[in-house]
């Protein structure tokens, strides 16, 4: 029995003249014009458009006229109720005839959401090309509520109606999706429709809980935290655990113990078991379970994936304790998980050449140890570098701005590494990039922690050197607030003035690799291609080193190692 039905339909007929315009002979493409788009011309030329008609009357009258191109779109939304189920279905019918042809291409699809009253299960499925007897596809599955599918369905309906209405955004577009879902939900047992303003997540949560309770499942107060995690336990696993949903979640995620169960009951901000498993594998189950509940809760709720990236067995209990102290800083977002993984890379590589221990257990100690290990790692793998600018340029740029902002031109590997660590960004890899000038703008004090990392691109256009600001970011690559605007603009002016005053000379780079030290000059070169993302053509000639740094590494018998992205 249909309890809701709405139909949206559009007929469009494009009339053409009975002749086609003769195109001129196409000119040969200019091989230097990389941005020219060549227009597609059909084999027999293009018909000249005369007029567009809307409505079924003209469509039917000129149904097979080869001088007409036809488009017929129809969306039918139906809510159908039977004794054992309630179903929301929407049918899409589309047929198209191109100019010069008499036949139509037809496409159909049916998507549906159905709730079975007896099984208390929500199903989703679709049938593609249902108008064909053989060449059709269909799919159906039990909804696991892993994401907000209601919002998807309503958005799809809105887009389809908008297309049928000629692209005009009208209120009925959004209302039809919500109206149909309201009717569908009003016919679900023990589910009350919530107003749109409360959001679809609350709506899907209500349906999900009703489905569970109607099947006799026993839910914890925070059951919703686990319901979006993949994989979800099958019904037979929940039955096996005496209908206790949380116990089934523990089984499918290989979690055991009364303490773990007590902790899971306290989760509020998410459930990410991979971090807990990593901690157990790294430190041991007994070590982790000795920690307070609050700490284990943080471990489960931490969204960032923690990994040791090639972790080797530790040699002492002290090292294990130190590392776990740092893990807590990662959980609290004081240290980036990427920096933590990098530290393990350094640890494992450097141990092959010398005896080291993980001694850091506080943020400041970890920072100093990480910078020390970065230098050691560079020494054993790819050398150290120092960019050389003119002294006059450095002094001019590093003069304080507005009485409280201190620019610092980064030059050495050590300075790049420190900036990268404090800001949790990848700037340490930019020291080898000839065209990048990095300025660290510090707030309130010269070595302050509150700072902006700024990249200027060095190019040459129309025989004039240009320094263009291309990146201005805070810690964790976050955008800066408006309090920085004036000082950054003043820094831009100083950068521009340095060119006008002839203070900026092309930089050199000092490469120290093993026992060899080499100084490399820089020069501008012609652009290579439009796909060079670091040196776009439209900015002018990019700056590059006169020698390839990696070739120098090879000639010294040192293998360039890149274990992770900088």
C-alpha positions in Angstrom: 0.0 0.0 0.0 1.4 3.4 -1.1 1.3 5.9 1.8 3.5 8.5 0.1 4.3 9.3 -3.6 5.8 12.2 -5.4 6.8 12.5 -9.1 9.2 15.0 -10.6 9.5 15.0 -14.4 11.2 17.1 -17.1 10.8 17.0 -20.9 13.4 18.9 -22.9 13.4 19.1 -26.7 16.2 20.9 -28.6 15.3 21.8 -32.1 18.0 22.2 -34.8 18.1 23.6 -38.4 18.2 21.1 -41.2 21.8 22.1 -42.2 25.1 22.1 -40.5 27.8 24.8 -40.4 30.9 24.1 -42.4 33.9 24.4 -40.2 37.1 26.1 -41.4 40.2 23.9 -41.7 41.6 23.7 -38.2 45.0 25.4 -37.7 47.9 23.3 -36.5 48.3 23.4 -32.8 51.1 25.5 -31.4 53.4 23.0 -29.5 54.5 25.8 -27.2 50.9 26.6 -26.1 50.4 24.2 -23.3 47.1 25.6 -22.2 45.2 25.5 -25.5 42.1 23.4 -25.4 41.1 21.8 -28.8 37.3 21.9 -29.4 35.8 18.5 -30.4 34.0 18.5 -33.7 31.9 15.5 -34.8 32.8 13.6 -37.9 30.0 15.1 -40.0 30.1 18.6 -38.5 27.8 20.2 -36.0 24.1 21.0 -36.5 23.1 24.6 -35.7 20.8 24.9 -32.7 17.5 26.7 -33.4 15.3 26.6 -30.2 14.8 24.7 -26.9 11.3 23.6 -26.0 10.1 22.3 -22.6 7.0 20.2 -22.0 5.6 16.8 -22.9 3.5 18.0 -25.8 6.4 19.0 -28.1 8.4 15.9 -26.9 5.6 13.5 -28.0 5.0 15.3 -31.2 8.6 15.2 -32.4 9.4 11.9 -30.7 11.4 10.4 -33.7 12.3 13.6 -35.6 16.0 13.4 -36.4 16.2 17.2 -36.2 15.4 17.1 -32.5 17.5 16.1 -29.5 15.3 14.8 -26.7 15.9 14.5 -22.9 13.3 12.9 -20.5 14.1 12.7 -16.8 11.7 11.4 -14.1 12.1 10.8 -10.4 9.5 8.9 -8.5 9.6 8.8 -4.7 7.4 6.2 -3.0 6.9 5.0 0.6 5.2 1.5 0.5 3.9 -0.2 3.6 3.1 -4.0 3.9 2.4 -6.3 6.8 6.0 -7.3 7.4 7.9 -4.2 6.2 8.0 -0.5 5.3 10.0 0.6 2.3 11.2 4.0 0.9 12.0 3.7 -2.8 13.0 6.2 -5.4 13.1 5.4 -9.1 15.1 7.3 -11.6 14.2 7.0 -15.3 16.2 8.8 -18.0 16.0 8.5 -21.8 18.0 10.5 -24.3 18.0 10.9 -28.1 20.8 12.7 -29.8 20.5 15.0 -32.8 20.4 13.1 -36.1 19.2 9.8 -34.6 15.9 8.2 -34.1 16.6 5.8 -31.3 16.8 6.5 -27.5 19.3 5.4 -24.8 17.5 4.5 -21.6 18.9 4.3 -18.1 16.9 3.3 -15.0 17.7 2.7 -11.3 15.8 2.0 -8.1 17.3 2.6 -4.7 15.5 1.7 -1.5 15.6 1.5 2.3 13.5 -1.1 3.9 12.7 -2.0 7.6 11.6 -5.6 8.3 9.2 -5.7 11.3 9.7 -9.4 12.0 13.5 -9.5 11.8 13.9 -5.9 13.1 16.6 -5.3 10.5 17.1 -2.3 8.2 18.1 -3.1 4.6 19.5 -1.0 1.8 19.8 -1.9 -1.8 19.5 -0.9 -5.5 18.6 -2.2 -8.9 20.4 -0.8 -11.9 18.7 -1.0 -15.4 15.6 -2.6 -13.9 13.8 -2.1 -17.3 16.0 -4.8 -18.8 15.1 -8.5 -18.5 18.7 -9.8 -18.3 21.3 -7.1 -18.2 20.5 -5.6 -14.9 22.3 -5.6 -11.5 21.0 -5.6 -8.0 22.4 -5.4 -4.6 21.0 -5.6 -1.1 22.6 -5.7 2.4 21.8 -5.2 6.0 22.6 -1.7 7.1 25.4 -1.6 9.7 25.0 2.1 10.5 28.7 2.7 9.9 28.0 6.2 8.6 25.1 8.7 8.2 23.4 7.1 5.2 20.2 9.2 5.7 22.0 12.4 4.8 23.3 10.7 1.7 19.9 9.6 0.5 18.4 13.0 1.2 21.3 14.8 -0.6 20.9 12.4 -3.7 17.2 13.2 -3.9 17.9 16.9 -3.6 20.5 16.8 -6.4 18.2 14.8 -8.7 15.2 17.1 -8.2 17.4 20.1 -8.8 18.6 18.7 -12.1 15.1 17.9 -13.2 14.0 21.5 -12.3 16.7 22.8 -14.6 19.3 23.5 -11.9 17.2 26.0 -10.0 17.4 25.6 -6.2 13.9 25.7 -4.8 12.5 24.7 -1.4 10.7 21.6 -2.6 14.0 20.0 -3.4 15.0 19.6 0.2 11.5 19.1 1.5 10.8 16.1 -0.7 13.7 14.1 0.8 12.7 15.0 4.4 9.0 14.4 3.7 9.6 10.9 2.4 11.9 10.0 5.3 9.5 11.4 7.8 6.8 9.2 6.5 9.1 6.2 6.5 10.3 6.8 10.1 6.8 7.5 11.4 5.9 3.9 10.5 8.9 2.3 12.3 8.0 0.7 15.7 9.2 2.7 18.8 10.9 5.4 16.7 10.0 9.0 16.9 10.7 11.4 14.2 13.1 14.2 15.2 13.0 17.7 13.8 15.5 18.4 11.0 17.3 21.0 13.1 18.6 18.3 15.4 20.5 16.7 12.6 20.4 13.3 10.9 23.0 11.7 13.2 20.4 11.8 16.0 17.9 10.3 13.6 20.1 7.4 12.6 21.0 6.8 16.2 17.4 6.4 17.1 16.7 3.9 14.3 19.8 1.9 15.2 19.0 1.7 18.9 15.4 0.6 18.0 16.7 -2.1 15.7 19.0 -3.4 18.5 16.4 -3.3 21.3 13.7 -5.0 19.2 16.1 -7.9 18.6 16.6 -8.2 22.4 20.2 -6.9 22.5 21.5 -5.4 25.8 23.2 -2.1 25.3 25.6 -0.1 27.5 24.9 3.6 28.1 27.6 4.5 25.6 26.8 1.9 23.0 26.8 4.6 20.2 30.6 5.0 20.6 31.1 1.5 19.3 28.3 1.3 16.7 30.3 3.2 14.1 33.4 1.1 14.4 34.3 -1.5 11.7 33.9 -4.5 11.9 30.6 -4.8 13.7 29.7 -8.1 15.4 27.4 -10.5 13.6 24.1 -11.4 15.2 25.3 -14.9 16.0 28.3 -13.4 17.9 26.0 -11.2 20.0 23.8 -14.2 20.7 26.9 -16.1 21.7 27.6 -13.4 24.3 24.2 -13.6 25.8 22.9 -10.6 23.7 25.4 -8.2 25.3 26.5 -5.9 22.6 29.7 -4.6 24.4 30.9 -8.2 25.1 30.5 -8.9 21.4 32.4 -5.8 20.5 35.2 -7.0 22.8 35.3 -10.4 21.1 35.5 -9.1 17.5 38.3 -6.6 18.5 40.2 -9.3 20.6 39.8 -7.4 23.8 39.7 -9.2 27.1 39.7 -8.6 30.9 37.4 -7.0 33.5 39.6 -3.8 33.5 39.3 -3.3 29.8 35.6 -3.8 30.0 35.3 -1.2 32.8 37.3 1.2 30.7 35.1 0.6 27.6 32.1 1.5 29.6 33.6 5.0 30.3 34.4 5.9 26.7 32.7 9.0 25.4 34.8 10.5 22.5 35.4 7.5 20.2 36.7 4.0 20.1 40.1 3.3 18.3 41.3 -0.1 19.4 44.4 -0.1 17.1 46.3 2.2 19.5 45.5 -0.1 22.5 46.7 -3.1 20.6 49.9 -1.3 19.5 50.6 -0.4 23.2 50.0 -4.0 24.3 52.3 -5.4 21.6 55.0 -2.8 22.4 55.0 -2.7 26.2 53.2 -5.9 27.2 49.7 -6.5 28.5 50.6 -6.5 32.2 52.5 -3.2 31.8 49.4 -1.5 30.1 46.8 -2.9 32.5 48.8 -1.5 35.5 48.2 2.0 34.2 45.2 4.1 35.6 41.8 3.8 33.8 42.0 7.5 32.7 45.2 6.8 30.8 43.8 3.7 29.0 40.7 5.7 28.1 42.8 8.3 26.4 44.6 5.5 24.5 41.3 4.1 23.2 39.9 7.6 22.4 43.0 8.9 20.6 42.1 9.4 16.9 45.7 9.7 15.7 47.2 6.4 14.7 50.3 5.6 16.8 53.0 3.4 15.4 56.7 2.7 16.1 57.6 2.2 12.4 60.2 -0.6 12.5 60.3 -1.0 16.2 63.1 -3.2 17.7 63.1 -4.7 21.1 64.1 -2.3 23.8 67.1 -3.2 26.0 65.9 -1.9 29.4 62.9 -1.2 31.5 64.0 2.4 31.9 63.7 2.9 28.1 60.3 1.4 28.1 59.1 3.7 30.9 60.6 6.7 29.1 58.9 5.9 25.8 55.5 5.4 27.4 55.9 8.9 29.0 56.3 10.3 25.5 53.4 8.2 24.2 51.2 10.1 26.7 52.4 13.4 25.2 51.4 12.1 21.7 47.9 11.1 23.1 47.6 14.7 24.5 48.5 16.1 21.1 51.7 17.8 22.4 53.9 15.8 20.1 53.0 14.8 16.6 52.6 11.0 15.9 54.7 11.6 12.8 57.6 13.0 14.9 57.2 10.1 17.3 57.5 7.6 14.4 60.5 9.5 13.1 62.2 9.2 16.5 61.9 5.4 16.2 63.4 5.5 12.7 66.4 7.5 14.1 66.7 5.1 17.0 66.9 2.0 14.9 69.2 3.4 12.2 71.7 5.1 14.6 71.9 1.9 16.7 73.6 0.2 13.8 76.5 2.6 14.0 76.8 3.6 17.7 75.4 2.8 21.1 72.4 5.1 22.0 69.7 5.0 24.6 66.2 6.5 24.7 66.6 8.8 27.7 63.9 11.5 27.1 60.7 11.4 29.1 59.5 15.0 29.0 58.6 17.3 26.1 61.8 19.4 26.5 64.0 16.3 26.8 62.4 14.7 23.8 62.9 17.9 21.7 66.6 18.0 22.5 67.1 14.3 21.9 65.1 14.4 18.7 67.2 17.2 17.3 70.4 15.5 18.4 69.3 12.2 16.7 68.2 14.1 13.6 71.8 15.4 13.1 73.3 12.0 13.7 70.8 10.5 11.2 71.7 13.1 8.7 75.4 12.4 9.2 75.0 8.7 8.5 72.5 9.0 5.6 72.5 12.3 3.7 74.9 14.9 5.2 74.3 18.3 6.7 73.7 21.7 4.9 74.0 25.4 5.4 72.4 27.9 3.1 74.5 31.1 2.5 72.9 34.5 2.1 74.5 37.9 2.1 75.2 39.3 5.6 73.4 42.6 4.7 70.2 40.7 3.7 70.2 38.6 6.9 70.7 41.7 9.1 68.0 43.7 7.3 65.3 40.9 7.4 66.0 40.0 11.0 65.3 43.5 12.4 62.3 43.2 14.8 58.9 44.1 13.4 56.3 46.2 15.3 58.3 45.9 18.5 57.2 42.3 19.3 57.8 40.1 16.2 61.2 38.7 15.4 62.0 37.3 11.9 64.6 34.6 11.6 66.0 33.5 8.2 66.6 29.8 8.5 70.0 28.7 7.1 71.4 25.5 8.7 70.2 22.0 9.0 70.0 22.4 12.8 67.7 25.5 12.4 65.4 23.8 9.9 65.2 20.7 12.1 64.3 22.7 15.2 61.6 24.7 13.3 60.2 21.4 11.9 60.0 19.9 15.4 58.5 22.9 17.2 56.0 23.5 14.4 55.3 19.8 13.7 55.6 20.4 9.9 57.8 19.2 7.1 60.0 22.3 6.6 63.2 20.4 7.5 63.1 18.9 3.9 63.1 22.4 2.4 66.7 23.2 3.0 67.7 21.4 -0.2 65.1 23.3 -2.2 66.9 26.1 -3.9 63.9 28.2 -4.7 62.5 28.2 -1.1 63.5 31.0 1.3 62.2 30.1 4.8 61.6 32.8 7.5 60.5 31.9 11.0 58.5 34.8 12.5 58.5 34.6 16.3 56.1 36.4 18.5 57.1 38.3 21.7 60.6 36.9 21.9 63.4 35.9 19.6 63.4 32.2 20.5 59.7 32.1 21.3 57.5 29.0 20.8 54.6 31.0 19.3 55.7 31.4 15.7 54.8 31.3 12.0 56.7 29.4 9.4 56.8 31.4 6.1 58.0 30.3 2.7 59.0 32.7 0.0 59.5 31.4 -3.6 62.5 32.8 -5.4 61.9 33.3 -9.2 63.0 35.5 -12.0 60.4 37.1 -14.3 61.2 39.7 -17.0 64.8 39.9 -15.8 63.7 40.8 -12.3 64.1 38.7 -9.2 60.9 38.1 -7.3 60.4 36.8 -3.7 56.7 35.7 -3.5 55.2 34.4 -0.2 53.5 31.1 -1.0 53.0 29.5 2.5 52.2 31.1 5.9 51.3 28.5 8.5 51.3 28.0 12.3 52.0 24.9 14.3 50.6 21.7 12.9 50.2 23.6 9.6 47.2 25.5 11.0 46.1 28.8 9.7 47.1 31.9 11.6 44.6 34.3 13.2 44.2 38.0 12.2 46.6 39.2 14.9 49.5 38.2 12.7 48.3 40.0 9.6 50.0 43.4 10.1 53.4 41.9 11.0 53.3 39.5 8.1 52.5 42.3 5.7 55.4 44.3 7.1 57.6 41.4 6.6 56.5 41.2 3.0 57.4 44.8 2.5 60.9 44.2 3.9 61.3 41.2 1.6 60.3 43.4 -1.4 62.6 46.3 -0.2 65.5 43.9 0.0 65.3 43.4 -3.7 65.0 47.1 -4.5 68.0 47.8 -2.2 70.0 45.0 -3.9 70.6 43.3 -0.6 69.5 39.9 -1.9 72.1 37.8 -3.7 71.4 34.3 -5.1 72.0 31.8 -2.2 74.7 29.2 -2.1 74.6 25.9 -0.1 77.4 24.3 1.9 77.1 20.5 1.8 79.0 18.5 4.3 78.9 14.8 3.5 81.2 12.4 5.4 84.6 14.0 5.3 84.0 16.1 2.2 82.6 19.7 2.1 81.3 21.2 -1.1 79.8 24.7 -1.8 77.2 24.8 -4.6 76.0 28.0 -6.4 72.4 28.6 -7.6 71.0 29.9 -10.9 67.7 30.5 -12.6 66.7 28.1 -15.4 63.9 27.9 -17.9 60.7 26.3 -16.7 60.4 22.6 -17.5 56.6 21.8 -17.4 53.3 22.9 -16.0 53.3 19.9 -13.7 56.2 21.2 -11.6 54.2 21.9 -8.4 57.1 23.5 -6.5 58.2 25.9 -9.3 55.1 26.9 -11.3 55.7 28.3 -14.8 53.5 31.3 -14.3 55.8 32.6 -11.5 58.8 32.9 -13.8 62.1 31.1 -14.0 62.7 29.0 -10.9 65.9 29.0 -8.9 67.9 25.7 -8.9 71.4 24.5 -7.7 74.1 24.3 -10.3 74.9 20.8 -9.2 72.6 17.9 -8.2 73.0 17.4 -4.4 72.0 13.7 -4.7 74.8 13.1 -7.2 77.3 14.4 -4.7 76.0 11.9 -2.2 76.4 9.1 -4.6 80.0 10.1 -5.5 81.0 9.9 -1.9 79.8 6.3 -1.5 76.9 7.2 0.7 73.4 5.9 -0.1 70.7 8.5 0.0 68.1 7.1 2.4 64.5 8.4 2.7 62.7 6.2 5.2 59.8 8.6 5.6 58.4 11.8 4.1 59.8 15.0 5.3 
